[in-house]
Amino acid sequence: MVGYCKHFSNVLCEYYPCHGIDNQNCLFCYCPLYLLDCGGNFSMLGDIKDCSACAIVHSEGGFEYVQNKLKKLFPRENAAKENA
């Protein structure tokens, strides 16, 4: 069941599809990279990060993108798990 939990579309959500993507991935409804330098298409509205133009986490490969960013941020924890 590789990849079983990598995609979820909440078609019952009143905002679906919030990014206009067919078969949008809602697994990360709120981006876990919001507080990071994520590499996504965002703009700053004063002190607020506006990610409404970004669809990285909702698109194909979004799960892997988030995982790779987090692995770079927490390399020590990942090394410990790989050596266990």
Summary of the structure (lengths in Angstrom):
residues: 84
radius of gyration: 14.6
end to end distance: 22.3
largest distance: 44.5
contacts: 172
relative contact order: 0.16
helix: 29%
strand: 7%
